[in-house]
Amino acid sequence: MAQTSHDASLDLTLDAAALTAQLVDFPSPSGDEKALADAIETALRRLPHLTVDRYGNNVVARTNLGRAERVILAGHIDTVPIADNVPSRLDEDGVLWGCGTCDMKSGVAVQLRIAQTVTEPNRDLTFVFYDNEEVAAHLNGLGHVAEAHPDWLAGDFAILLEPTDNQVEGGCQGTLRVLLKTKGTRAHSARAWMGSNAVHKAAPILAKLAAYEPRTPVVDGLRFHEGLNAVRVEGGVATNVIPDECTVVVNFRYAPDRTEDEAVAFVRDYFADCEIDEFVIDDHTGAARPGLDHPAAAAFMAAVGGEAKPKFGWTDVSRFSALGVPAVNYSPGNPLLAHKVDERVKASLIPEAEKRLSAWLTS
């Protein structure tokens, strides 16, 4: 793994693809983002048109030009654990390989290039670089900034530089994880009639899940696709013991026309005819509407072209939505390559994204 010193610097004059490679060569798995946050802060403080603030390993830079609108460009600087895929490598086909190339240092490079080159934007700009996105929600740096300094995130429209293959993806689905627990009575498996099998008791839950038919609602012109799935089943004591406990872990991915309370109510109602001893909400983050009806979103779509798609996964556009800021996802990375050992990005897509964003912000 490449080693990066805390006093290493970033060169924002590099083209976006070369800057992506430099960012990848700053190893920054979740929880170890300080060196990269230091470098980003140092680079941004050299730009006189920006005001720069820092909270933990989260860096926020803003223009203050008195424009009628403020747009936020946000991206996380952490990656999943490195899997012998740092330093970066550019192959003869123009593909840049390495941890974070797709998710989402190519997007962060675009942010930094816009910060460097767009000094007189037609809208005021806020650049947000935050840590710990790839881990538990309570560690998320954007959430910490929103709680401690919500004024830093004030804006009219936000673009999250999550991987979308340079296509706009609006909003995001919510994700609810519940634990459906059944109870039984232990007994020797040779005398099973002396006990009650908690795993067998969970069978109706699994049958309901197998019979689920997903809803595909259209929200603000985009068709979403919900999902209700068992993602883990836990139970059993020993191979000769009737189990007295079983837990079915269920993940509900729901469209942004549902509120968080409505999502929980749906899951409770769906399993109402199953014998469940405990219903535990293990994790829950809400959905975000696409926000494509905002004038800034319409102008952005016109500038980048193509047809907007729904974001089926959860992203931090949800946090912006909770702050009253409509948001979309857009960046060069291919979401199907995120987190893979062979993570990569087509290098030509990175300056292309920068060019489109720059044209929108200067036209």
N, C-alpha and C positions, 0 to 999 in steps of 0.2 A: 504494500500500500504506500502511495506517495506520502511523504511527510511534508507538512506545511507549518512554517513558523508563525508565531503570533504577530510578527512585524511584517509578514509578506503583504504585498499590495496588489491591487487590481488595476488593470489598465483599461479604462472605459473608452479609450480611443480605438481599441481593437474592433474589428467587425464582429457582428453578433455571434457568429459561429465560433470564432476564435475566443471570444470572451466566454462562451459556454464552456469550451474546453478548459479555460483557466479556472472557472468556477468548479467544474468537476474535479479538478486537481487540488481543490481545497476539500479534503474529506470532512463531511459534516453530517454524520448519522445523528439521528434524534438524540438530544442530550449533549452533543459535542459540537455545537454550532458557534462557539464563542470566537474562534479564529476567523471564521467567515464573516460573522457579524461585525467584528472589529474592522476587517478589510472593507466591507461595504460602507460602514460609517465613515471611515477615513476618506474613501473615494468620494462620497457624496459631500462631505464638508469642504472639499476643494471647489465645489460648484457654487459660485456666488449667488445664483438665482434661487437657491434652495435654502429653506430653514430646516435644520436636521435635529430630531429628538431621538432619544433612545430609552427604552425601558427593558431591563434585562438584556436578552439577546435579540430584541426586536427593535428595528430601526425604521423610523418614519420621517420622510422628507417631503416638504411642501413648497409649492410656489404660492405667492401672495400678491397676485396681480390685479385683484378686484374684478375678476371675470364674473359673468352672470351665472356660470355653472362651475361645479367642481367635480372632477372625475378622479376616482381612486384606481390605481393599478396595484394589485396585491399579489404576493407570492411567498410561499414558504421556502426557507433556505435549508431545511433538513432533508435527509434522504433515509430510505430504509437501510439496514445494515449492509456494509460493503461486502461483496462476494467475490473477491479477487478481480474486481472490475474497475479499479482505479490504479494508475492514471488513465486518462482518456486516450482514445486512439481514433484517428481519422483514416478510413480505408480508401482504396483507389476508386471506389464507387461514390465517394462523397458522403459516406455515412459516418457519423460521429458516435463512437461507442463509449460506454462508461456509466457508472452508477450516478443517476440523477440527470443524465442527458435528456431523458424524456420527462421525468417527474421530479423536479420541474426546473432544473437549472437553465434549460434553454429559455423558458419563460422569464426567469429572473434576469437572464442576460438581456432580453428584450426590454424589460423594465429599466435596467441600468443604462442601456443605450438611449432610450427615450429621455431619461433624466439628464444624460450628457448632451444630447443634441437638440432637444426641443426646449429652447430657452425662453421662447415667447409663444407659448401655446394659446390656442383660442379659448381654452377652458383652463381654469386653475387645476393643478394636478397635485395629487397626494400619492406618494410611493410608499408602500408598506412591505417590509421584509420581516418575516416572523419565523419563530422556531417551533419545534415540536408538533408539527401537523400530523406526522405519520404514526403517532402514538395515542395514548388515551386522551379523551376529549378534555379532561381537567388540566392537562399540561399544555394545551394549545396556546401558543403565544398570541395569536390574534384575539382569542378570548380574553387573555390577560390584559391586553391593551384596551380592549373594549370596556372592560370592567374598571381599569385604573384611569384611563384617559380617553373616554368616549369622544371628546371634542377632536382628538387627532384623527378620528375616522369619520367625521362629518363629511357628507358629500351628496351629490345628486344621482350619481350612477357609478357603479364599480365594475371593474373587469378583473376577474381572478385568473391568473396565468397558469391554470391547470391544463394538462395536456388534452387537446381536442383535435389535433392534426390540422390546425389552422381553419377550423370550422367553428362557428359560434354555437355553443350549447347553452340553452337558457335554463335558469333555475337549477333545482336539484330535487331529488326525491328524499323523503325523510327515512330514517332507519330506526326501528324499534326492536330491541332484543328483550324477550321475556323468557323466564324460566317457568315451565309448567311441571309441577312436582306432584308425583303420586306416592302414596304411602301404603305399605303392606305390613306383614308380620313375618319375621324370620322363622325358618324351620329347616330341619334336615331335608335335603332334596329326596331322600329315600322315603320320607313321610311328608310329602308336600301338602297333603290335606290338613296338616296341623298348622299350616301358615297361610299367608295370602301374598301372592306374587305381584309386587309393585310394577315390574316390567310388563307383565301381562295387562295390568290395569292401564298402562299407557297406550295400549294398542288402538283404542278408539281415537286418541289424539293423532296418531300417525295416519290412521285411515282418513281422518278429516283433512289432514295436510295433503295426502295423495289425491283427494277429490277436489281440492281447491281450484277454482277457475279464476285467473287473474283479471282484474279490472284494468281497462285501457282508456282512461278518460282523456279528453282533449282539454288542456289548460292553456289559456292565452294563445291558442293556435297550435300548440305542440302536443303530440300524443305521447303520453307516458305509459309505462307498463309496470303495474304493481307485482310484487312477489311475496309469497308467504311460504317459508320453508323451514324444515328442521335442519339445523346446522350442526347439531351435536346431540347424542343421546348418552346419558350417563346412568349407570346402575349396575348392581351386582356386588356381592361380598366375596364369595369364593365359589369354586366350581361345584361344591356340594351343599350350598346354602341357598334357600329361597330368598331372593332379595326383598328387603323391606323398604327400599327407596328407589325411585327412578326420576330422572330429570330430563325432559325434552327441551332443548334450547331452540327457540323459534325466532327467526328474524323476519320482520315485516318491513319491506321496502314499499313506501307508499307515496302516491302522487301529491303534488303541492296544492291540490284543492281540498285536502284534509288538514285540519289542525292537529296538533299533538294529542289533545284530549280525544278528538274523534278517532284517531288511529288506535289509541288504547281501547276505546269503547268498542271498536270494530273487532279487535282481537278477542276481547272478553266475550262478546256476543257470539263470535264464530265458534268458540269452544264451549259454549254454555251447556250443551247437552253431554259433555264429557265429564267424567268424575275426576276433578282436579282438586288436590288437597291444598296446594299453594300456588298462587299466581304472583310471580315476582318480576317487577320491571328492573332489568339488569342494566340497560343502557338505552338512551333515547336522545336523538337529535332531530329537530324538526326539518321540514321541507322548506323550499323557497320557490315562490312563483317566478316565472321566466323574466318578468320585468321588461319585455320587449315593446310594450306600449309607451315607454318613456321616450320623449323626443330625442334624448341623447342616444338611446339604444337604436332608434330608427336611423339616425345619422351614422352611427357606428356600423350598422348592418350595410348601409349603402356604401360605406368606404371599404369594408373588407370583402363584400360580395358573398355569394353563396346563399344557401338556405339554412336558417337556424334549425337546430335539432334539440331534442330534450336531453338533459343530463340525467341518466338513470341512477348513477351513483350519488353518494352524498359528498358535497364539497362545502368549503367555507363561504360560499355565496349565501348559505343559510344564516350565517352570523351577520352578514351585511343586511339581509332581509329583516332580521330581528331588530336591527338598528334603523330600519326604515329606508334603507338604501337599496334600490333595485340593482341586481347584479347578474352578469353572465360569465361563462367560462370561455377562455380563448387563449391558445398558445400552440407552438409548433409540434409539441410532442404527440405521439400516437398513444392514446390511453390503453391500448391493448398490449403495449410494451412496458408499461409502468411496473416497477418492482421486479422485473425479470433479471436473471443473471446476465442475459444478453441484451440488456437495455440499450437502446440506441435511438438516434434521431437522424433524419435526413437533413444534412447541414444546410442545404439551400432553403429549407422552410423557415429557418431562424431569421435571416435578414428579410425574408419575405414578410413575416409577421411584423417585424420592426417597421418596414416600409409602409405597410397598410395602416398601422397605428399612427405613425408619424403623419401620414397624409390626412388622416381624420383629425388629428390634433393641430394641424397647421393650415388647413384649407379655409 
